[in-house]
Every structure is written in structure tokens, then in C-alpha cells.
Amino acid sequence: MTERRFVLGDIPGVLWLPEDPGGQVPLVLLAHGGGQHTRSPGLLAQARHLAGDHGFAVAAIDAPGHGDRRRPGLIDALAAVLRESAVTGEPPGPGIAQVNAGLAAQAVHDWRATLDALPSLGWAGGPVGFWGLSLGSSIGVPLTAAEPRITAAVLGLAGREALAEAARRVTVPVRFLVQWHDRLLPRESALALFDAFASLEKSLHANPGDHHEVPESEVDSAARFLARHLRRSA
Amino acid sequence: MTERRFVLGDIPGVLWLPEDPGGQVPLVLLAHGGGQHTRSPGLLAQARHLAGDHGFAVAAIDAPGHGDRRRPGLIDALAAVLRESAVTGEPPGPGIAQVNAGLAAQAVHDWRATLDALPSLGWAGGPVGFWGLSLGSSIGVPLTAAEPRITAAVLGLAGREALAEAARRVTVPVRFLVQWHDRLLPRESALALFDAFASLEKSLHANPGDHHEVPESEVDSAARFLARHLRRSA
């Protein structure tokens, strides 16, 4: 597996390629969660797992306001949501979703530009899937709705706020992850977002635990879901 | 694979054994849905798949009032529920669950007697899992709560009615299947039953479609779930 850092305009990114793919290879666009970036250990481990163990090409970029694109304004906005949540006792997820929505328009543009550029960076082409939870889904839902090259998506840890309208334009197969005891996100909001996807083929997988406690078995299962669909559309 | 019919008291059953297991082999107790029985094509196909492709021993019995144990009273009771549902426009699932609950106490006794007898019918022993949806879960939830030999269960297409109390005594790993557009069963009722299981390890998998439209991919995935847990407890 090779790991190549690139900068596209002001967007820092990484492209992982499996050893000697010998032609076209399915690509996973891997979007990180809130507060993470393309050097976060969790993202690196997952990218290496998808490329090394599953033979995908994988691309990641820093989301607006994250990693090398830090902006104090974003941190201030999130801090305000968390203070508000502490006062009201309501989960902060819907407020975080509104902040994330402010990043998503730029992020959708960034991902489409990245997808245009990846062939010149060494990816030989092939079917494209998307993987992003939490902030990754705030970006991934409108991106998957807008970008016809994406033919399957792993989404989740996100709710209806700011996303239901775009979800109604998503028609590709979707795996949607819910944490049953998510303290950031009301359960009803997550179920309503799953409901909104127009996809004929969509599966919700819910497991006990808080926002960050997605079990490893779901990560493996989601990788098999992408492999199945990207191979089918190859 | 061998397929052996037996009768235990007044309980007709079938035991499938994989070719030459050479010692202990994990057993799946396979409970059929409402209106089905141990000669139904769907049950036979699934049992042969579990034994032939996954190497499980599989046992099935006719539920009370089903197959060779038909009772006109049961059909009358279900017909009354369906007439009531047609009049009120409410889904019939909760009413069917009450009828099923009337069978479950007997069925739990039947399954425990079957489990006692299976070694004398050719099963060499091993870890035990349960698989039953709809009526199979009306029986499977109280059975799994009562029977310590069962160490993993595939359940679903069932709601809180008559089952929530037993679910709170289920502690083994559970895979729980929900059909998102189930016209028999209110979605809220199914989600509440998933919520009730005391199991630390439980996953809800929801897919679009009506009661009888569980996708094939979930059947394969549930078989892998059982294989993983029964091998672990072996």
C-alpha cells in the first residue's frame, strides 16, 4: 500500500493505493468526524484498513475549519452550542448539525474537486463509494445527493436537522449507523434521517452505546457492504 | 447433510445434521413464522442452508396450533384479529402478538423438551443458538429468557406487546430484524422491543419493505452472527 499526501488549492489530502492494483480499483472517499483531520490516528487506521485489508483506493481531505484549515470562528460556534446544551439539558447534536451545515457547501465543492483531481494523482479510476459518520455525514449526505459518481454510501451518527431534504435526493444503496444511547443526538432525529433516504436499498444498523462507541464489527460489516456494491457497479 | 424427522410426544420435528461433523457441532433452534410448519418450503430451504452451507446442526418443530398440530380455535382467533384490524385501520400485529402469547408458554416447554431429547436423536452436543422471526420471536423471546443453553439469538418482526417483560431478562447477544414499512407491526413497537433486551451486545438491522420482505443479505448476515457467537462460546 502506498500513502501519498497532496495539497489541492488550500485542501490538504491523502491518497492511499493498494499494492499493485493493476488497473481500475474501487475508491472510498473517507470523510473524518468533527474535530478530526487527515493526520488523526483514527482516520489513518481506518484508511489503512480499507486499503490494506480490503484493497480499496482511499482518499481523505481536511474538512473546512479542520486540521490544517483550522478557523477560530468554528471552535467558537461549537463551544456556544455546547454551552447552550449544558444550560437547556437538550442534546447538542441538532445545534452541531447546524454548524456543520455551514461547512458542508464548501466541503461538497472540495470533495468534487478532489474526485476530479485523483486520476492525476495516481488513481486509475473505478467505482466510487463514500464513508463518513457524524460531521462526515453532514458532508456526505449532500455530497452523495449531488455527485453521480458515488454509487454507495456508509453514513450515520447524524439526524434529520439540515439533512433531510438532501437525503430525499439520495438514491444509491446506503448503510446507516445509529448508536442507540447517543447522548449527542436524539434517537428520533437519527431514525427520521434514515427514513428520508430515497434509496430502495438502505439498511439501518443500531447498536448500544454512545456516539463514539460504534462496534468494530459494524466497521467490518460496512466495509463488506461497500465492497459488495462497488464490485457490482464495476 | 442428513435430515431426520422425529415425533416427541405430540411434537413433530426435524433434525438436520451436517455431513460428518466429527464431534460437537453448534445447533440452531429454528422456529417458523405464523401459519408455517416443519414442512413449509421456506423453513426447509433455510434449515438446509444453515446446515449445508454453514455447518450447523438445525432443529425445527411445529409450533402449537401449526402443521400437524392444527387447531381450528387458533385460526378463528387470528381471523378475529384481522377483521378487527380491517375495521379500525390499526395494524394487526399487536393483536396477533396476544394470540401468539397464548401459544408461547406451551412452545417454550416444547423447545426445552426437544433440546433435552436431541442428543438421543443424533446431535453430539455443542453451543446452542435460536433463530425465529414474527411468531418465532413470540416464542423465542421467552424461550431465550428462560433457557440458559441458548447463547445467541436471531429475533425480529415482533413488537413490545406481550414480550417486553421477557426481553428484559434476555442477556445473550441478539440480532434483531425490523422491516421499516411493516404493515402488520407499528415501527415504534418493534423499536421498543429492541430497547427492552438487557443484552450488552445487540444490533438492530432495519431494511425497507413489508413484514415478509426481509432481504436475503440479512439472512446471510444473521447466519454469520450466529456462527461468530456459537464458535466463541464453543
Interface residues (C-beta under 8 A of the other chain):
Chain A: V178 W180 L191 F194 D195 L200 E201 K202 S203 L204 H205 A206 N207 P208 P215 S217 E218 S221
Chain B: V178 W180 L191 F194 D195 L200 E201 K202 S203 L204 H205 A206 N207 P208 P215 S217 E218 S221
